[in-house]
Amino acid sequence: METIAIPAVNLAAIMPETVLSVVGMILLLINVFLPTEKKAYLGYLSLIGIAVSLFYTMNGWGTPQEGFNGSVLLDNFSHFFNVIFLLCSALTILIADQYVQREECNHGELYPLILFATTGMMFMASGTDLMTIFLGLEVLSIALYILAGFARNNVKSNEAGLKYFLLGAFSTCFLLYGMALTYGATGTTKIAGIAQFIAQNSILSKNPILLVGMLLMAVGFSFKIAAAPFHMWTPDVYEGAPTPITAFMSAGPKAAGFAAFLRVFLVALPMFKAEWTSLLWALAVLTMTFGNITAIYQNNIKRMLAYSSIAHAGYALVGFVAANEVGVAGILFYLLSYTFMNLGAFAIIILVGKKGEPNNNVSDYAGLSVKHPALALAMSVFLFSLMGIPPTAGFVGKFYLFSGAIKSGYIWLAIIGVLNSAASVYYYLRVMVFMYMKAPEEDFAWLKVTPAFFVTVVIAIAGVLVLGVAPQYFLKLAQIAVMI
Amino acid sequence: MLEYVGLIPLFPFIGFVINGLLGKKIKNEKVVGGLGALMVFCSFLVSSGILLQLIGRPAEERIFEKVIFTWIQSGQFKADAGFLVDPLSALMIMVVTGVGFLIHVYSIGYMHGEEGFYRYFAYLNLFTCSMLLLVLGNNMLLMFVGWEGVGLCSYLLIGYYFHKKSAGDAGKKAFVMNRVGDFGFLLGIFTLFWYMGQTHNVWTVNFREIAANAHLLPVGGVVTLIALFFFIGATGKSAQIPLYTWLPDAMEGPTPVSALIHAATMVTAGVYMIGRLNFIYIRSHEAMLVVAIVGAATAIFAATIGTAQNDIKRVLAYSTVSQLGFMFLAMGVGAFTAGVFHLMTHAFFKACLFLGSGSVIHSMHHALHHAHSHDDPQDMRNMGGLRKAMPITYLTFLVSTIAIAGIPGFSGFFSKDEILWQAFSNPFHGGLNIILWGTGAVAACFTAFYMFRLVFMTFFGECRITAKAKDHLHESPLVITFPLMVLGLLAVVGGYIGLPKLIGDMFGGIPNYFEQWLEPIFAGSHEFTLQQLAHAEVHHSHALEWGLMGASVVIAIVGISVAYTLYIASPQIPKKFTDAFPALHRAVYNKWYIDEIYDFLFVNPCKALGNFCWKGFDVLVVDGAVNGVASIVRGFSSVIKNLQTGYVHNYALSIVLGVVTIIAVYVIR
């Protein structure tokens, strides 16, 4: 009689994910019994879930856990990303409640969906099997499609959800096809296995099937991180989606895309480094330039930040091209910083917005500094960080990314990056010009800062400034994390 | 206690934050002012604890460095944010927090009812914090942070009455002139860092590490350059020739500010810096000579101007410039201990003098206000006979004046005499010594003269305001007179910790505690001098030293007698004198026209250049290029924008096109 091989289950390796999905399902049950006006309790409960998950993540730092026959690996790399994801979803939940009440889409499913999306992101970071990564991506994407169209009564939101779904499904095909070709060439879907196989059969590095597989996976991931020319969905989806979800999408899933992208390419395909660095070089330049130049012409602030987030993905790609310790650690550091500054900026946008968001144009920020000096100041901090001006996190992050590129000899890439961030100052400063140098047209009387918003903005500012003033500690963590 | 050194600058910073953010809402002056003073007092307590702990240790262990965190790390370059406690910085924090506390208390009374009371205390606390950072910083960069911080606060406080154009201008002037000096300071830091790194692979900005590696520095050459760069910084902050003209104008600020910032603490930062970097200066006789000459020249130059001013605060301002000159003279002749000693005693008596003048102005202002007179309350020609109305102010003022004039038994005598003696007997400048001493001695004579002129014009003779106003003259409240009394006391006894050996021996061998205390800081330089200069150990006879000491006493008495003759005994003489030499009087009264010369030489050409750059270059070339680039980018942007059609099939097409291109490039290649 044959013995059935019991897979090496190691629940410790999926503990943070398990916590989130269990809490998410409990919330779904509770949701049924909660009246609409009390849905906020779900938010608080999900925050508890996030806290527990964060505890498991932090606790596991330094002790990698492998599980499910090497399908998942909860190492420092995934821990670092998990912190970004959890932070991102926690801040999103904090700013979501007031928004969904205002926009009258206060459905309790919001919070479980965010938790599920976060679970998906975590699997993308800790997956060491192409299948795990793909499953994580799907869990994330499906949750996001719903979240993007969450404001059911809003046509734009519907449009965003549908567009995201169509294009997401379309691009997923490329990713999956790439994975299939890779599997075909190497006979395994395990990331470590692929690397090992290629190393042992060096002839494979000339194999067109594997090369195309690699390129298609790059395309699939590029769609997730919204790199040009696979970025077209971003502005429409970001503009239409409910604002907290836009904030969420621009930070968390993008980081998850980078996590999977980095792990697959750095661990499984180092033999193709010459090929993928030249591809990413081109993508980085295109992405930065497209993002920044188009952002200049935007009047809608959400749309502007969408293009800005494309540009920021381009900056992060610079570190990827460098593919050295400084550059890759720089990506992690930058994604963490970006989470703080972008969620902070979106928090302000939600606060300033009115029902139906008729006032999302940059010109609607005229005179904010007169009526709400503290808010204008906070927004300025975030904008300065997005520009990359010291002493904010954005500056330090860009500094590491670009110095990584220089270290690897990509001087021109660094120069293009710096020129791009100089150009970006224009559209960020435009908001500040309106806030500080124009007379107020609106009275902003409706604007009310709830404790949740206060906490969010304070956390975001603290994050931006701490990372900007004393980056050493966090950079060290990032450097430890990228030793994969 | 040493572990808690970080609290010393932290307390005033907390005060700054609270008063700065909430002061406007608190409104209650007692709370705002009390908090400001309390915070500085807390710093004073911690400082005292640290001082006592240092005293308890053996001399060679009186150094302690507390690193808070790594501030900057980039390649070879590393700077910690940390504090250095040693006898020199311990002394400085005592002066800053002690005198600072008294002036905070005084300010509660003096600034009563002022608009922006909270703003004043917030700035004053921020100043205290910056000054403490300056003296406690364990490396040159942190010191520079404090250096800039005090400069900023000085600017803010000079321009405190910003609705007055003169105050705004004075603040600007102070700031700009300080920037000129800061430029030199920065160059000094860079050059020193670069030189030590390039030639000896010692990449550091930390004071202890630099001092430990001082033996690597050559004598003269690049060290002269470094020393002179640092000295440029010092001339800016400490108001020496040629960058001194901002200090008299800085009197536009409230009087306690003049006492704290522009007399007792900030302006002595340059002296402190040279003391801190003594091992650099000792290695360059050229630089020392420059410092000595500039110091002596400033001392006498400012003293001459002081003799002809009528604004009570301006006299004191020029006096400060002159006294700072004495300190630099001391530094330039290698008498670092004497320079720092004079720094301390000067902090006591000059703070007392400024606060006393504030008390006088305060009283005059009220009296004139009640009498609906528009006379200037700061003009000494309106004063006179105030000693009857304001006995405490008068007494403390008199005591401090005697101290600054250099009458034996008072603090100023010990420190000033030590400087003059060292100027005469130092082994560095050979035949120039006699000139340095002579200049200092004449400056001391002028000092005695103009200070007593001030006292006589203000407190003696007949009161020159209307009888109606005169009835309203009154002594200031205790909150103002208490700091005066404490500082007056210090002005008397403060000198006894640094008795010259000559006098100490006479009274049964009382040692010079002050010199012993600072010994570890300057020991290295002393040793170096002995090695370098064979004749350094020349012993001058006691008779000579006694003689010179006697001479300085005589000089002081001459100055006082002249003042007495001119302003009490026969007050008609000054008038005759000015009539006889109108040109000389005008020149001195107008400060030797230095401001006008600077305007002509620097300010106006700069303005013209700025104008040209603006209209000729900036508007045409730079703006043209910038606007051109901007419109090109915007045009490009509006084209790209059209790609974003909103149709899903177009987006999918772009993805497909991207994929096809990528694969084509890689596979066909």
Boltz contact constraints between the chains, C-beta under 6 A:
constraints:
  - contact:
      token1: [A, 163]
      token2: [B, 648]
      max_distance: 6.0
  - contact:
      token1: [A, 166]
      token2: [B, 648]
      max_distance: 6.0
  - contact:
      token1: [A, 167]
      token2: [B, 651]
      max_distance: 6.0
  - contact:
      token1: [A, 170]
      token2: [B, 652]
      max_distance: 6.0
  - contact:
      token1: [A, 208]
      token2: [B, 667]
      max_distance: 6.0
  - contact:
      token1: [A, 215]
      token2: [B, 662]
      max_distance: 6.0
  - contact:
      token1: [A, 215]
      token2: [B, 663]
      max_distance: 6.0
  - contact:
      token1: [A, 215]
      token2: [B, 666]
      max_distance: 6.0
  - contact:
      token1: [A, 219]
      token2: [B, 659]
      max_distance: 6.0
  - contact:
      token1: [A, 229]
      token2: [B, 654]
      max_distance: 6.0
  - contact:
      token1: [A, 229]
      token2: [B, 658]
      max_distance: 6.0
  - contact:
      token1: [A, 230]
      token2: [B, 655]
      max_distance: 6.0
  - contact:
      token1: [A, 230]
      token2: [B, 658]
      max_distance: 6.0
  - contact:
      token1: [A, 232]
      token2: [B, 651]
      max_distance: 6.0
  - contact:
      token1: [A, 232]
      token2: [B, 654]
      max_distance: 6.0
  - contact:
      token1: [A, 233]
      token2: [B, 651]
      max_distance: 6.0
  - contact:
      token1: [A, 293]
      token2: [B, 636]
      max_distance: 6.0
  - contact:
      token1: [A, 293]
      token2: [B, 637]
      max_distance: 6.0
  - contact:
      token1: [A, 293]
      token2: [B, 640]
      max_distance: 6.0
  - contact:
      token1: [A, 294]
      token2: [B, 637]
      max_distance: 6.0
  - contact:
      token1: [A, 294]
      token2: [B, 640]
      max_distance: 6.0
  - contact:
      token1: [A, 294]
      token2: [B, 641]
      max_distance: 6.0
  - contact:
      token1: [A, 296]
      token2: [B, 637]
      max_distance: 6.0
  - contact:
      token1: [A, 297]
      token2: [B, 637]
      max_distance: 6.0
  - contact:
      token1: [A, 297]
      token2: [B, 638]
      max_distance: 6.0
  - contact:
      token1: [A, 297]
      token2: [B, 641]
      max_distance: 6.0
